Amino acid sequence: MTGSLRRAHWRLWIALAIGIGGLLGLAVALRDPAHAGTRPSVLECAP
Amino acid sequence: MSAGFQAVQWNRDKRIYDAVLLAAVAAYIAAFVAYGAWATPPDNALAWIDLRIRAFGSAAFLMMTAILAIGPLARLDPRWLKVLYNRRHFGVLAFFVALLHALFMLEWYIARGALGDLPGELTDPAGYTSFTGFQFKTLGIVALLIMFAMAATSHDYWLAFLTPRVWKAVHMGVYLAYGLIVLHVALGVVQFDTSNRPPIMIGLGFALVAGLHLAAGWRETRRDRAAAPGASSEWLAVGPPASIPDRGARIVVTPEGERIAVFRNGDEIGAVTNACAHQNGPLGEGRIVDGCIVCPWHGYQYRLSDGCAPAPYTEKLATHRVRLRDGVIEVESSALAPGTPAAIRVSL
């Protein structure tokens, strides 16, 4: 693996960790306890 | 090592690996279903399907987490190389577990007589206009397609056909797939389940993968800085011949960040690129066995003298000139053409 590719990966890891981690944290933070558990089985969104 | 097709290149280690893997996955799924049926007894066929969906879905997530943790673990501690060795089968099994998770979802729709609703559900624009109401199934389907592309090409035939560089680029898609899976779970079961287990599972899993990658990357960067020479000289100092472990290597880093593995086999010293021609494995962390450098990842072999794989194999590594000056081995930073003889003999 070339040095430049390795450095690109290093930046990719950090961007991925921040991006996915941020979205995950947001999804958990926005979780609505009143809403949770009220959906039909298999988490179906359709009526 | 050749491009000839053989379905699976079995050996005893792979059989043991796969047996342990299958037993562990089967035990997890059985335990999940048994506990789920005991804690919340399913009262109809749909609830049973739902339980299977969760069992296989969580198993696939945990498998993907383990697969992605193996790489950095092996960089941090060589004892994990044993698990890295057959990671390919682990990945293929994870795909099949994820596929069953998706098929059970289809079974659930079929059991309700509502399969026809699924395309409309997936294409409804309303499912893509809010964050927590995002159509999480689409994320899972895209992740499954990526996993399929990787599972279908998880063979040395495809590695040779696509070339290692392209093959590795395709398989880096595993990170995209994992990100999609994390969001699939975060916007799916995490939103609609009253239990705190899904957010804890996904949070810990993601933190483990991200933390291990960052830790391994940080350590390698620190090593590179320590190994890189201050000046941009063409010849890089390695050290006295005896400072290179016999049948082992020292890794030096060029000012451009390229790693060179300088091996010693008795009084013979040679330098090759640190990246294996197979999957860019870290050759400098391998050993010399029977006169050949052996990659620690998958056992690919190269002659120390010229970087060529022994016949009948055809892989070649770029080599580097080495010289002994004032009792110190030096290696030239620019590489020679792959397969060029460049090793020297020194008196110890």
Interface residues (C-beta under 8 A of the other chain):
Chain A: M1 T2 G3 S4 R6 R7 H9 W10 L12 W13 I14 L16 A17 G19 I20 G21 L23 L24 L26 A27 V28 L30 R31 D32 P33 H35 A36 G37 T38 R39 S41 V42 L43 E44 C45 A46
Chain B: L46 A47 I49 D50 I53 M105 W108 Y109 A114 D117 G120 E121 G127 F131 T132 G133 Q135 F136 Y175 G179 V182 L183 A186 L187 G188 V189 V190 Q191 F192 D193 T194 P199 I202 G203 F206 A207 A210 H213 L214 G217 E220 T221 V253 T254 E256 G257 E258 R259 A275 N280
